[in-house]
């Protein structure tokens, strides 16, 4: 019985940490001027194909490495490195750290679309990833 109670409390605590982190993340975007995150826009951007000067004519999208089903693991198209699922529903480690999340947005947007994503684009993608 004690083990069951500890398990339930740890799961609840873990979900509360995740929810608090997501709230902090969305709050930081709201302070930057984003009013309404749009999951559908995030999904469109996630799957949009870009060809940039840096990609040397090769097509890139978020789904190229992370996959179309964000609840499953992905694989980096250049390095082959495994990428854990992006959906916070299956990967509670996602989006716990605001600074880390923004760092990865900056790096991956530059690599994928050839520029930093706007704040609106970031929050739309984040909304999409947190609703899957």
N, C-alpha and C positions, 0 to 999 in steps of 0.2 A: 504494500500500500504506500509506504514511504517513497519507494522508487518511482511509482506512478505519479505521485504528487510532485516530486522533484522534476520528473520529466515534463509534466504539464507546465510547471512554473518556468522551467528553462526555455521551453518553446514559446511561451507567452512573453517572457522577458526578451528573447531574441527578436520576436516580431515587434515588440515595443521599441527596441533599439532601432530596428530598421525603419519603422514609421517615423520616429523622431528625426532620424538622419534625413529621410526623404523630405520631411517638413522643412528642415533647415536648408536643404538644397533648393527646394522650390521657393522658400522665403528669400534666399540670396538672389535668385533670378527675378523675383518680383521686385526687389529693391533696385534691380538693374533696368526696370521698366517693362517687364513682361507682365501682361495682365491675365491673359487666358491661354494656357497651354492647350495645344490641339494634337491629340494622339493620332488622328488621321493624317495630318500634315507630317507628323513624325514618321509614320509608316511609309508615306510616299517618299520622303527624303531618304529613309533607311534603304529603300530598294532602288532609288534612282541611280542610273549609271552615269559616271563622269569619265571624261577623257581629258587629262590635263597634260601640260608640258612635262611635268615631273613623271607622269606615268608612261611617257614615251609611246603614246598611241594605244596603250592597253586600257581596257575598260576596268573601272573600279567602282565599287559601291560598298556601303557598310556591310551588306549581306555577302559580299565576296569573301570576307573572312569570318564574319560572325554568323552567317547563315540567314536564311529567310525565316526560319522558325527560331526565334530568340530564346526559346525554352530549352534548346538543345545546344551542345557544345559546337564551337566552330573551329576553324583551322586557318592560320595565317597563310595567305596565298603565296607569299614569298619565302617565308622561313619554315612553314609547316608546323609551327608551334601551336599546341592545343590552346583554345580560348574557351574558358568556362562560359556557361550560358549567361546571356545578358539580362534576361528577364528576372526581375527581383522576386518573382513568385517562386522560382525554383533555385535561385542562388541568393541566399540571404546576405552574402558578402558584398553584393553590388550596392553601390551608391551610399555606403556608410560614411565615407569621408568626402566632404565637399571639395576640399583642395585637390584630392586625388582624382575625383570625377572630372573636375574642370581641366586638370592637366591632361587627362586622356582625351577629352573632347578636343582640346587644342592640337595635340599630336595627331590624332586620327583624322580630324577634319583636314588638316594640312596635307596629310598623306593621301587621303581619299579624294577630296574635291579641290585640292590645290590652294586652299585658303582656310583661315579660321572660320568656323561656323558662327553665325550671328547668335546673339543671346536667345532670340526667338527660335531659331533652328535647334539650338541645344535643348531648350525646355520642351519643344515639341517632340524631339526624339526621346528625351527622358520620360515624358508623359506616355509615349507609346511603349517604351520598355517596361514601365512600371504598371501597365495595365494588361500585360500579357501573362 
